[in-house]
Amino acid sequence: MALVPQDQWDRVYRELTQRLPSRSPLRHLDEGLVDTMAGMLLNTDSSMHVEIVKTLASLGHKPSLALLWDIAHADPVKYPDRQADRDIAQRILADVTSNTAAVANEAASMPAQLAAAYAENARLRQEIARLQAAPAPISTEVAKIEPAAPTIGESAGRKIDTDQEWMQTSLALNKVQQHALDVSIQSLKLQTNGAEQ
């Protein structure tokens, strides 16, 4: 490890530990620094997943409705840490089930635009699953390192490269999830407009 220049270690440490500000237009006033890069990615996953499940449930997507039902009925004794989530799921379910115009019909009875949007949504779910199933580069790269092969500097370089690949995969996943959300919202608008006519 002594062969790796200190400035490289400093850079890796800084990137992994520095706290960053939010760019949300709805961030708190004078909020300041909020989290590390990994924390920001986890927060993005948290927010996007809620929106996607809510949108899909409003379209009658059975797995999303089942997920909401499971969380809405989380046992307080078994899952004491999920009771705030339980309240959110109950409110989403109440909102989704009260709006019967938003419940999806069979694909055969949908207008062509709505059917196309559902097909695109299905394709995006497959792409999200593919990206989420990508092997974690850090662990696979470490497993490939043979005791006598690379120098410590080469190993550190590989770790930095694999960390960057992981970040690029995560960013690609976030873009796909955002596109899926956009398509879901468009589907809901098309369906609601059809119900009003």
C-alpha positions as CSV (number, residue, x, y, z in Angstrom):
1,M,0.0,0.0,0.0
2,A,3.0,2.3,0.5
3,L,3.4,2.3,-3.3
4,V,0.1,4.0,-3.9
5,P,0.6,7.8,-3.9
6,Q,-1.1,9.4,-0.9
7,D,-3.0,11.9,-3.1
8,Q,-4.8,8.9,-4.7
9,W,-5.8,7.6,-1.3
10,D,-6.9,11.1,-0.2
11,R,-9.1,11.4,-3.4
12,V,-10.8,8.0,-2.7
13,Y,-11.4,8.8,0.9
14,R,-12.8,12.3,0.1
15,E,-15.2,10.9,-2.6
16,L,-16.5,8.3,-0.2
17,T,-16.9,10.4,2.9
18,Q,-17.6,14.0,1.9
19,R,-21.1,15.2,2.5
20,L,-22.9,16.9,-0.4
21,P,-25.8,19.5,-0.6
22,S,-29.2,18.5,-2.0
23,R,-30.2,19.9,-5.4
24,S,-33.9,19.4,-4.9
25,P,-35.9,22.5,-5.6
26,L,-37.8,21.6,-2.4
27,R,-34.8,21.3,-0.1
28,H,-35.1,23.0,3.3
29,L,-34.0,26.6,3.4
30,D,-30.4,26.9,4.6
31,E,-30.2,23.1,4.6
32,G,-26.5,22.8,4.0
33,L,-24.7,19.5,3.4
34,V,-27.0,16.5,3.8
35,D,-25.4,13.2,2.9
36,T,-22.5,11.3,1.1
37,M,-22.7,10.2,-2.5
38,A,-23.9,6.7,-1.4
39,G,-26.5,8.2,0.8
40,M,-27.8,10.3,-2.1
41,L,-28.1,7.2,-4.3
42,L,-30.1,5.4,-1.5
43,N,-32.3,8.5,-1.1
44,T,-33.0,8.5,-4.8
45,D,-33.9,4.8,-4.7
46,S,-36.2,5.5,-1.8
47,S,-38.1,8.4,-3.4
48,M,-38.3,6.8,-6.9
49,H,-39.6,3.5,-5.6
50,V,-42.5,5.1,-3.6
51,E,-43.5,7.1,-6.7
52,I,-43.3,4.1,-9.1
53,V,-45.3,1.8,-6.7
54,K,-47.9,4.4,-6.2
55,T,-48.3,5.1,-9.9
56,L,-48.4,1.4,-10.8
57,A,-50.9,0.7,-8.1
58,S,-53.1,3.5,-9.3
59,L,-53.1,1.7,-12.7
60,G,-54.2,-1.6,-11.1
61,H,-50.8,-3.3,-11.1
62,K,-51.5,-6.3,-8.9
63,P,-47.9,-6.8,-7.6
64,S,-47.7,-3.1,-6.6
65,L,-51.1,-3.3,-4.9
66,A,-50.0,-6.5,-3.1
67,L,-46.8,-4.8,-1.9
68,L,-48.8,-1.8,-0.5
69,W,-51.2,-4.2,1.2
70,D,-48.4,-6.1,2.9
71,I,-46.7,-3.0,4.2
72,A,-50.1,-1.4,5.2
73,H,-50.6,-4.5,7.4
74,A,-47.1,-4.7,8.9
75,D,-47.4,-6.3,12.4
76,P,-46.3,-3.6,14.9
77,V,-44.7,-6.3,17.1
78,K,-42.8,-8.0,14.3
79,Y,-41.9,-4.8,12.4
80,P,-41.8,-1.9,14.9
81,D,-39.4,0.0,12.7
82,R,-41.8,-0.1,9.7
83,Q,-44.8,1.6,11.3
84,A,-44.2,5.0,9.7
85,D,-44.0,3.1,6.3
86,R,-47.2,1.3,7.3
87,D,-49.0,4.6,7.6
88,I,-47.7,5.8,4.2
89,A,-48.8,2.5,2.6
90,Q,-52.3,2.8,4.1
91,R,-52.7,6.4,2.9
92,I,-51.5,5.4,-0.6
93,L,-53.9,2.5,-0.7
94,A,-56.8,4.6,0.4
95,D,-56.0,7.2,-2.3
96,V,-55.6,4.6,-5.0
97,T,-58.6,2.5,-4.2
98,S,-60.9,5.6,-3.9
99,N,-60.1,6.7,-7.4
100,T,-61.8,4.0,-9.4
101,A,-61.2,5.8,-12.7
102,A,-57.5,5.2,-12.2
103,V,-57.8,1.4,-11.9
104,A,-56.5,-0.2,-15.1
105,N,-58.7,-2.2,-17.4
106,E,-57.6,-5.2,-19.4
107,A,-55.0,-4.4,-22.1
108,A,-57.3,-5.5,-24.9
109,S,-59.8,-2.7,-24.1
110,M,-57.2,0.1,-23.9
111,P,-56.7,2.7,-26.5
112,A,-53.6,2.2,-28.6
113,Q,-51.5,4.9,-26.9
114,L,-52.2,3.5,-23.4
115,A,-51.4,-0.1,-24.5
116,A,-48.1,1.2,-26.0
117,A,-47.3,3.0,-22.7
118,Y,-48.0,-0.2,-20.8
119,A,-45.7,-2.1,-23.1
120,E,-43.0,0.5,-22.6
121,N,-43.5,0.3,-18.9
122,A,-43.0,-3.5,-19.0
123,R,-39.8,-3.1,-21.0
124,L,-38.5,-0.5,-18.5
125,R,-39.2,-2.9,-15.6
126,Q,-37.2,-5.5,-17.4
127,E,-34.3,-3.0,-17.9
128,I,-34.5,-2.0,-14.2
129,A,-34.3,-5.6,-13.2
130,R,-31.4,-6.2,-15.5
131,L,-29.5,-3.2,-14.1
132,Q,-30.3,-4.2,-10.5
133,A,-29.1,-7.8,-11.2
134,A,-25.7,-6.5,-12.5
135,P,-23.0,-8.0,-10.3
136,A,-21.5,-5.7,-7.7
137,P,-18.1,-4.8,-9.4
138,I,-16.3,-4.3,-6.1
139,S,-16.9,-7.8,-4.8
140,T,-16.4,-9.5,-8.1
141,E,-13.2,-7.6,-8.8
142,V,-11.8,-8.4,-5.4
143,A,-12.6,-12.1,-6.0
144,K,-10.7,-12.1,-9.3
145,I,-7.5,-10.7,-7.7
146,E,-4.9,-13.5,-7.4
147,P,-2.4,-13.3,-4.6
148,A,0.7,-12.9,-6.7
149,A,-0.8,-11.1,-9.8
150,P,-1.3,-7.3,-9.5
151,T,0.7,-4.9,-7.5
152,I,-1.0,-2.9,-4.7
153,G,-1.1,0.1,-6.9
154,E,-2.8,-1.9,-9.7
155,S,-5.3,-3.3,-7.2
156,A,-6.1,0.2,-5.9
157,G,-6.5,1.4,-9.5
158,R,-8.9,-1.5,-10.2
159,K,-10.9,-0.7,-7.1
160,I,-11.3,2.9,-8.2
161,D,-12.3,1.7,-11.7
162,T,-14.9,-0.7,-10.4
163,D,-16.3,1.8,-8.0
164,Q,-16.7,4.2,-10.9
165,E,-18.4,1.4,-13.0
166,W,-20.8,0.8,-10.1
167,M,-21.6,4.5,-9.9
168,Q,-22.3,4.6,-13.6
169,T,-24.6,1.5,-13.4
170,S,-26.4,3.2,-10.5
171,L,-26.8,6.4,-12.4
172,A,-28.1,4.4,-15.5
173,L,-30.6,2.6,-13.2
174,N,-31.8,6.0,-11.8
175,K,-32.3,7.3,-15.4
176,V,-34.3,4.2,-16.4
177,Q,-36.4,4.4,-13.2
178,Q,-37.1,8.1,-13.9
179,H,-38.1,7.2,-17.5
180,A,-40.4,4.4,-16.1
181,L,-42.0,6.9,-13.8
182,D,-42.6,9.4,-16.7
183,V,-44.2,6.6,-18.8
184,S,-46.3,5.5,-15.8
185,I,-47.6,9.1,-15.3
186,Q,-48.3,9.4,-19.0
187,S,-50.2,6.1,-18.9
188,L,-52.3,7.4,-15.9
189,K,-53.1,10.7,-17.8
190,L,-54.2,8.8,-20.9
191,Q,-56.4,6.4,-18.9
192,T,-57.9,9.2,-16.8
193,N,-58.6,11.2,-20.0
194,G,-60.2,8.1,-21.5
195,A,-62.4,7.6,-18.4
196,E,-63.6,11.2,-18.5
197,Q,-64.7,10.9,-22.2
